[in-house]
Amino acid sequence: MQRWLNYVCVSDVLIRDEEMQLFVESDFGYSPVVKKKQPATGVRRKILKQFAPPPDDTPELQEARPIVKLFYLGAMDAGHKVDRLVKSRRGMLGGRLGRHKTLHQTADEW
């Protein structure tokens, strides 16, 4: 434990890190602080989409990019279609259950 504290205290980067300070100063209830950057929306998103993606390091990645993009778009499209299918089937199931209940009630009345 002492070796670890010595290592942290000697390192200029670690001694100034807020997360490390919280960890060392906290009792047993430490939980990491997660700072999420807000997603780009509106004008900022439009500006970012105008730029071309950064060049790939290797030719294999460069050749795979269009294939991955097509797969991604196809998967998104398939997901939307499955969602619509599930929604329509739920609607049909609700109608069938309603008819089943009324049929069951009329049979009980006889």
C-alpha positions as CSV (number, residue, x, y, z in Angstrom):
1,M,0.0,0.0,0.0
2,Q,2.8,2.4,0.9
3,R,4.6,1.7,-2.4
4,W,1.4,2.5,-4.3
5,L,1.0,5.8,-2.4
6,N,4.6,6.7,-3.0
7,Y,4.2,6.1,-6.7
8,V,1.0,8.2,-6.8
9,C,2.7,11.1,-4.9
10,V,5.8,11.1,-7.1
11,S,3.8,11.2,-10.3
12,D,3.0,14.8,-11.3
13,V,0.1,13.6,-13.6
14,L,-1.5,11.4,-11.0
15,I,-1.2,13.9,-8.1
16,R,-3.1,16.5,-10.1
17,D,-5.8,14.2,-11.5
18,E,-9.2,14.9,-9.9
19,E,-10.3,11.3,-10.1
20,M,-7.2,10.1,-8.3
21,Q,-7.7,12.8,-5.6
22,L,-11.3,11.6,-5.1
23,F,-10.2,8.0,-4.9
24,V,-7.4,8.7,-2.3
25,E,-9.4,11.1,-0.2
26,S,-12.7,9.1,-0.1
27,D,-13.6,6.4,2.4
28,F,-14.8,3.0,1.3
29,G,-17.7,4.4,-0.7
30,Y,-15.7,5.5,-3.8
31,S,-17.4,5.4,-7.1
32,P,-15.9,6.8,-10.3
33,V,-17.1,10.0,-11.7
34,V,-18.3,9.6,-15.3
35,K,-18.3,12.8,-17.4
36,K,-20.1,12.2,-20.6
37,K,-19.8,14.7,-23.4
38,Q,-23.1,15.9,-24.8
39,P,-23.9,14.4,-28.2
40,A,-23.6,16.8,-31.2
41,T,-27.1,18.1,-32.1
42,G,-28.4,20.7,-34.4
43,V,-26.0,23.0,-36.2
44,R,-22.9,21.4,-34.6
45,R,-24.0,18.0,-35.9
46,K,-24.5,19.4,-39.4
47,I,-21.1,21.0,-39.4
48,L,-19.5,17.7,-38.2
49,K,-21.3,15.7,-40.9
50,Q,-19.9,17.9,-43.7
51,F,-16.3,16.7,-43.0
52,A,-15.1,13.5,-44.5
53,P,-14.2,10.7,-42.1
54,P,-10.5,10.5,-41.2
55,P,-8.4,8.4,-43.6
56,D,-7.9,4.8,-42.6
57,D,-4.4,3.6,-41.6
58,T,-4.4,0.5,-43.6
59,P,-5.9,-0.5,-47.1
60,E,-7.8,-3.3,-45.4
61,L,-9.7,-0.9,-43.2
62,Q,-10.2,1.5,-46.2
63,E,-11.8,-1.3,-48.2
64,A,-13.9,-2.5,-45.3
65,R,-15.4,0.9,-44.5
66,P,-18.1,0.8,-47.3
67,I,-19.0,-2.8,-46.4
68,V,-19.4,-2.0,-42.7
69,K,-21.5,1.1,-43.6
70,L,-23.8,-1.0,-45.8
71,F,-24.1,-3.6,-43.1
72,Y,-24.9,-0.9,-40.5
73,L,-27.5,0.7,-42.6
74,G,-29.1,-2.6,-43.5
75,A,-29.2,-3.6,-39.8
76,M,-30.9,-0.3,-38.9
77,D,-33.4,-0.8,-41.7
78,A,-34.1,-4.4,-40.6
79,G,-34.5,-3.2,-37.0
80,H,-37.1,-0.7,-38.0
81,K,-39.0,-3.3,-40.0
82,V,-39.0,-5.7,-37.1
83,D,-40.3,-3.0,-34.8
84,R,-43.1,-2.3,-37.2
85,L,-43.9,-6.0,-37.5
86,V,-43.9,-6.5,-33.7
87,K,-46.2,-3.4,-33.3
88,S,-48.7,-4.7,-35.9
89,R,-48.7,-8.2,-34.4
90,R,-49.4,-6.8,-31.0
91,G,-52.3,-4.9,-32.4
92,M,-53.7,-8.1,-34.1
93,L,-53.2,-10.0,-30.8
94,G,-55.1,-7.4,-28.9
95,G,-58.0,-7.6,-31.3
96,R,-58.0,-11.4,-31.1
97,L,-58.0,-11.3,-27.3
98,G,-60.9,-8.9,-27.3
99,R,-63.0,-11.2,-29.6
100,H,-62.0,-14.2,-27.5
101,K,-63.2,-12.6,-24.3
102,T,-66.6,-11.6,-25.8
103,L,-67.0,-15.0,-27.3
104,H,-66.2,-16.6,-23.9
105,Q,-68.6,-14.3,-22.1
106,T,-71.5,-15.1,-24.5
107,A,-70.7,-18.8,-24.1
108,D,-70.9,-18.5,-20.3
109,E,-74.3,-16.7,-20.6
110,W,-75.8,-19.7,-22.5
